[in-house]
Amino acid sequence: LINFSSKSAMPMVSVATNVLMTKIPEDFEVKLTDLLAESMGKPRERIMIVVDAGRRMVHGATPGPVCHIAVKSIGCVGEQLNIQHTQRITDFIHGLLGVPKDKIILEFYDLTPHQVGFNGTTVADAVAKREGK
């Protein structure tokens, strides 16, 4: 059995919103990276953020700002952890972008190491090679 520490995995976060790109601070991705690094216990070098702003989106058939966030990670997500992550991310998005908290929707995906490719191989293969297996 290969041990996958929190340092070997990399959260991938996609933020889709109808907030215009011009309304999103230039350091948004860096600030979100730092928040996730703290919340998930991951090195910031392993976190990837993708922002898709200005999308045509609606939640509840009502106009106004909305945000959908998908968090994919090998570990560091789960029933109790996702409550903590959701609180922190929701507060961050609400405070920085002004999206109402009830219009911020998050999805969490717990990936297995063979589902993530990086640097020409999968995380599972890279860890196995590093451990000499």
N, C-alpha and C positions, 0 to 999 in steps of 0.2 A: 504494500500500500504506500502510495506516494503522499507525502505531507505537503499540502498547499497552504503556506502561510499567507497572512493578509498582505505581506509585501510582494508575493509573487503574482497576485491578481490585479486586474485593472478595471475599475468601474468605468462604464461608458454611459454617459448621460446625454439624452436628447431633450432639448427644450423647444417646444413649438408654442407659439403665441401669436395672437393677432395684434399685440403691441408693436408699433412700428420700430424698425431698427434704430431710427434716429432718437427714439425715446429710451433706448437701452444704453446704460453707461458703458464706456469703452472697456472698463476693467471688470465687467459683469462676469465673464468666464473665469477670470482669476479669482474673484471673490467667491464664486460658487465652488471652484476647485478647493479653495482653502476651507470652506464650510464643510464640504464632503470629506476632505482629508481628516478633519477633526472628528466628524460624526461617525465615519466608517473605520477610522484607525488605519487609513491607507496613506502611503506616501503620495504627495501631490504629483510627483513625476509619473505616476501610474494612472492618473485620472484624465479621461478625455471628455470634453464638453462640446456639444454641437448645438448651436442656436439657430433656429429657423423662425425669424421674426416676420411680422407683417402678413401672416397667413390668413386666409379666409377661414374663420373658425367661429363657432357658436356653441354655447352650452346652455341647455334648458330653453332653447328657442328664443333667447333674449339677447339683445345687443350688449356690447360692452366688452371690456378686457377679459380674456380667458387665457389659461395656460395649461398645457399638457406636458408632463415630464415623465420620461421613461428612464428608469435606472436599471442598468444591467451590470451584474457583478458576480464574480466567483466568491461566494461567501459574503459576509458582512451585511446580508439582508435576511430577513426572517420576520416572523410574526411580531415579536416585541421590538426588534431593531427598527422595523419599518415605521412603527409609531414615532419613535425618536426622530428618524430621518424626515418623516412627513412633517412633524412639527417644525423642525429647523428650516427645511426647504420652504415650507409654506410661509413662515414668518419672513424669510429672506426675500422671496418673490413679492409678497405683499408690500413689504417695506421699501424695496428698491423700485419696483415697477408699478405699484399701486393696484395690482390685480386683487379683487376681493378674494378673501380666503375660501369662500364657497365656490369660486370659479377656478381654483387651482387643483388639478387632478393629477395624481401620481400613480404610476405603475412600477412594480418592482419585479425583476426577473433574476432568479438565482441560477447562474450558468455553471455548467461543469467545465473543468479545465480543457477538455478536448473540443469545446464549442467556441473557444477564443483563439484566434490566430494573431501572432505578433512576431515581428522580426524574422519572417520566413518560415515559421513553424507554429505549432500550437503551444499554449501554455503548458499543457500536460507533457508534451514531448520535451520542451525546454527544461522543465523541472526534473524530469527523469534523467536527462543527460547531465544536468548539473549534479544530481545525486549519484551519478555513475551507474544507472540502471538501464 
